[in-house]
């Protein structure tokens, strides 16, 4: 991978964006991300995925210089569609994806982060969608995901002003779950990933799928599917092991 570094340890796959100086999301980087997620989906050595950026930023946005090489509407639309397909896949991915955001997640960088299931941030990180500053709009479904987390009014404010919010503000608005110092961020993210990696892959996969029903406002469909999956996990090998381990007051040994 030219712009990505992937390391697997303790059932956690860490994907590091490595495209200095700002980890801009070029077409090639997005393609590489798509390939990595394709490979990791059925990789038994990767139960949880952690995404972070090398250097000063998580990702400061799309590659604006690359935009100057695109000269027609169809190419721009195709680029947006490709990014949306990848981020939709991430949102519906069967393994937990955690974003550890330091420095900045702007434009496409924030759209990437919003496609992850959990976002942890450094306290002074900057998160925003500044595309309107360039006379553009977000292209990777940023206008659709941001209101889910911060509400329509706050999303409108962030978009029309192009002003980012801090990591601490992101936590208050629900865009991130926790803020830490730069020194703590990656340790805390890895600790969270480790807790998830200790769970059964089957229960994680079903839980992530069920959460998407809630995100779409499909309570009845989600509740019906939950009862179905509740039965499936109960009779599964891991479900039986978890119950037995609880009774015997020991840690479960899940086979995934």
Secondary structure, 3 states (H helix, E strand, C coil): CCCEEEEEECCEEEEEECCCCCCCECHHHHHHHHHHHHHHCCCCCCCEEEEEECCCCCECCECHHHHCCCCCHHHHHHHHHHHHHHHHHHHCCCCEEEEEECCEEECHHHHHHHCCCEEEEECCCEEECCHHHHCCCCCCCHHHHHHHHHCHHHHHHHHHHCCCEEHHHHHHHCCCCEEECHHHHHHHHHHHHHHHHCCCHHHHHHHHHHHHHHHCCCHHHHHHHHHHHHHHHHHCHHHHHHHHHHHCCCCCCCCC
